[in-house]
Amino acid sequence: MVARDTEVLKREAEVVIYAFFEAGKNKELTAILGFHSPPEVFTKFDESPPYTRQNSEEAFIYEQAAFASISDYQYKVDDLRIDLIGGAAVATFYLSYKGVFVNDYSFDGRTVGSKSRVTMVLARFDGQWRIAHAHFSPFPAMGKGSDSALTD
């Protein structure tokens, strides 16, 4: 593969990663499923319960709930690395986010934030990159609930 083609494919994968988080930030919740690969090949491990392997439907439900419950969502992707391996793109990065978790039942809100280590494996379906696997794990120095996720 020509170096220029490699860089174009990496850039396309990067755009999908950012677009996924932008969809959540902008509350485009129904669009989130469109970032997943076909259900028969999608898997996810998350830093939030349930800690079991999620299929596409489960991940979509939890992702919608998470983005819907957080107001003023801000995120930052750091140290993004994308490697092309065969027909897949393997992306690793640090994700910092913060926002206000709103409990609609009690009209209560609290600041939340986290810094996570993320791996996403993307594959091409119908000529478009889609997330085939995602793995989020909390950064050891900073557990969930910290309100300084975007300050370092």
N, C-alpha and C positions, 0 to 999 in steps of 0.2 A: 504494500500500500504506500502510495506517495505521501510524503510528510504533510503536504498541504491538505490532502484528503483526511489524514489522521486528525489534524487540528480542527478541521470543519466538523468531523464527527464528535470530537471532544466538546467543542463549543455547543453543538446541538444538545448533547447530553446535559451540559451545564445549564442551558436555558430551561430544560425540563425540570431540573432540580429546583431552581429559583422559582419557576412558575408554580410548582406544587405549593411552596410555602406562601407565595403571593396569593394563591387561590384561598388558602386558609385565612390569611391576614384580611383579605377583602370579603370574607364570608361568602365566597362562591362555593358553598358546601357541596352542591350537587356535581360540580366540576371535578371534585377530588377523585372520584372513581375513574375518570378518564385518564388519570396518570398511571393507574395500575395496569399491569399486563393482563392478559386473559386469566380468568379465575383459576383455571387448571394448573397454572404455573406460578402464581403469585404466593409469596409468603412474607411474614413480617414477625420480628421480635421487637417488642417495645420496652421502654424504660418504665412504663406505667402499667398497672394491672389491666388485664390479666397478663401474666408473664409467660404464658404458653404461646406456642406458634400460632399465629393468626392467618386465616385465609383471607381472600380479597374482601368478602362480604363483612367479616368481623372487623378487619382493619378499617374499612370504609365507615362502619358504624362508630367505632371508637375515635377515628380521626374527625368525623363530623362533630361528635359530641365535644371533643377537646377544643376544636376551633370555635364552635358555637358558644362555649362557656367562657372564653377568654376575650375580654375587651382590651383595647389599646395594645394589641399584639405587636410586638417588635421582635425581629430576629436578625441574626448575623451569622453568616457562613464564613468560617475561617479555614485557611490552609486547605482549600479544596484541591484534591488530586484526583484526576481521572485517568485510568489506564484502560486501554482497549485490549481485550483478550479474546481472540476469536471474534465472534459476533456480538460480544457483550462489552459494556462499559462498566468498570468497577470504580465507583466514586467513594472516596473517604474524606471526611471533613469533621470539623468541630462546629456544632450548632449551639449558639447562645440565644436564648429567648427570654422575654419577660412580658408580663401583661397583668391584667386584673381578672382574677377568677371571680365570676359573678354567680352566686347561688340565687336563681330566679325564685325559689320558694321562700327564702328568708329575706330577699332583697339585700343580701350581704355581699360584700366584695373584699377580696384580699389580694395583695400583690404576690405574684408567683414568678418564678424564673428558674432556669436551669442551664447548665452547660453540658452538652452531650457529645459523645463520640458516635459518629454515624457512618455506616456503610450502606451504600445503595448499589444494587446491581441492576443495570438497565439493559434491556434487549430491544431489538427493533421488531415491531409488529406493524404490518402494512406501511412500511417505510418510516415509521415514527418511533422514537425512543419511548419506552414505557418502563416503569419500575417493576422489576420481576421479584426483587427481594429487598427488604429494608431491615436494618438492625440498628436500634438506638440503645445506647447504654450511658448512664450518668458518668460524667467526668469525676474521677475519684476525689479531687480536691473540692468539689462543690456539689452537694446533693440537691435534690429537688426542693423547691420552696425558697431557695435563696433569692433575695431581691437584687442581687448585684450581678446578675448573669451577663449583662451587657457592659459592665464597667471595666472589665480587664482588657 
